[in-house]
Amino acid sequence: MILRVCLVLTAAAVSIGIMAPAFAQAPTDPLPDDPGKTVIMSACTSCHELGLVTLKPRTADEWDRLIGKMVDRGAALTDTEQQQVLAYLVKNLGVKPEVGSADRETRP
């Protein structure tokens, strides 16, 4: 019984030791600095966690539709702020083109 408790405690200590650096390095603010960031931090996080914004990359059209939905649901954004947010999200959290995709599109 004592051996089993010692093994469990040792395993827990090792797990904590391995995971601690990962928790210490987890960013609390994953967004790069840019003019639209301030608007996102005030408007978007008033209703949900920032992680929801950074969950997955989206195309410009997807971000535009999503911003429209959020405004319809009450996000207080002026037209100018909507454009700032869209530009920021497309630039920093947009879908990145595949490497070599331009070559494939131009080939016959």
C-alpha positions in Angstrom: 0.0 0.0 0.0 2.8 2.4 0.9 4.7 1.5 -2.2 1.6 2.2 -4.3 1.1 5.7 -2.7 4.8 6.5 -3.3 4.5 5.5 -6.9 1.4 7.6 -7.4 3.0 10.6 -5.7 6.2 10.2 -7.7 4.2 10.0 -11.0 2.3 13.1 -10.0 5.4 15.0 -9.2 7.0 14.1 -12.5 3.9 15.1 -14.4 3.8 18.5 -12.7 7.5 18.9 -13.4 7.0 18.2 -17.0 3.9 20.3 -17.4 5.0 23.4 -15.4 7.2 24.9 -18.1 4.3 24.5 -20.6 2.0 26.4 -18.3 4.6 29.0 -17.6 5.1 29.7 -21.3 1.4 29.8 -22.2 0.7 33.3 -23.6 -2.0 35.3 -21.9 -2.2 37.6 -24.9 -1.7 35.6 -28.2 -2.6 38.6 -30.4 0.2 40.4 -32.2 0.4 44.2 -31.7 -1.3 46.1 -34.5 -3.8 48.9 -34.7 -6.9 46.7 -34.7 -5.9 44.8 -31.6 -7.2 47.5 -29.2 -10.6 47.3 -30.8 -10.7 43.5 -30.6 -9.6 43.5 -27.0 -12.4 45.8 -26.0 -15.2 44.8 -28.3 -14.7 41.0 -28.6 -13.7 40.1 -25.1 -16.6 41.9 -23.6 -18.7 38.8 -24.5 -16.3 35.9 -24.8 -12.8 34.7 -24.2 -10.0 35.8 -26.5 -9.3 32.1 -27.2 -12.5 31.9 -29.2 -11.2 34.6 -31.6 -7.9 32.9 -32.1 -9.4 29.4 -32.3 -8.8 28.9 -36.0 -7.7 30.8 -39.0 -10.4 32.0 -41.4 -10.6 33.5 -44.9 -11.4 37.2 -45.3 -15.0 36.3 -46.3 -15.4 34.1 -43.2 -14.1 36.8 -40.9 -16.4 39.4 -42.5 -19.5 37.2 -42.0 -18.5 36.4 -38.4 -17.9 40.1 -37.6 -21.4 40.8 -39.1 -22.9 38.1 -36.9 -21.3 39.6 -33.8 -22.5 43.1 -34.7 -26.0 41.6 -35.2 -25.7 40.1 -31.7 -24.8 43.4 -30.1 -21.1 44.0 -30.6 -20.6 47.7 -30.4 -18.5 48.4 -33.5 -18.7 51.4 -35.8 -18.2 50.8 -39.5 -14.6 52.0 -39.3 -13.9 49.7 -36.3 -15.4 46.7 -38.2 -13.0 47.4 -41.1 -10.1 47.7 -38.6 -11.1 44.4 -37.0 -11.5 42.7 -40.3 -8.1 43.9 -41.6 -6.4 42.8 -38.4 -8.0 39.4 -38.3 -7.2 38.7 -42.0 -3.6 39.8 -41.6 -2.9 38.1 -38.3 -5.4 35.2 -38.0 -6.3 34.6 -41.7 -5.9 31.5 -43.7 -2.3 31.4 -45.0 -2.0 30.5 -48.7 -0.3 27.2 -49.4 3.3 27.4 -50.5 3.4 27.1 -54.3 -0.4 27.7 -54.7 0.3 30.6 -57.0 2.3 28.4 -59.3 -0.5 25.8 -59.5 -3.1 28.5 -60.4 -1.1 29.9 -63.2 -0.1 26.6 -64.8 -2.2 25.4 -67.8 
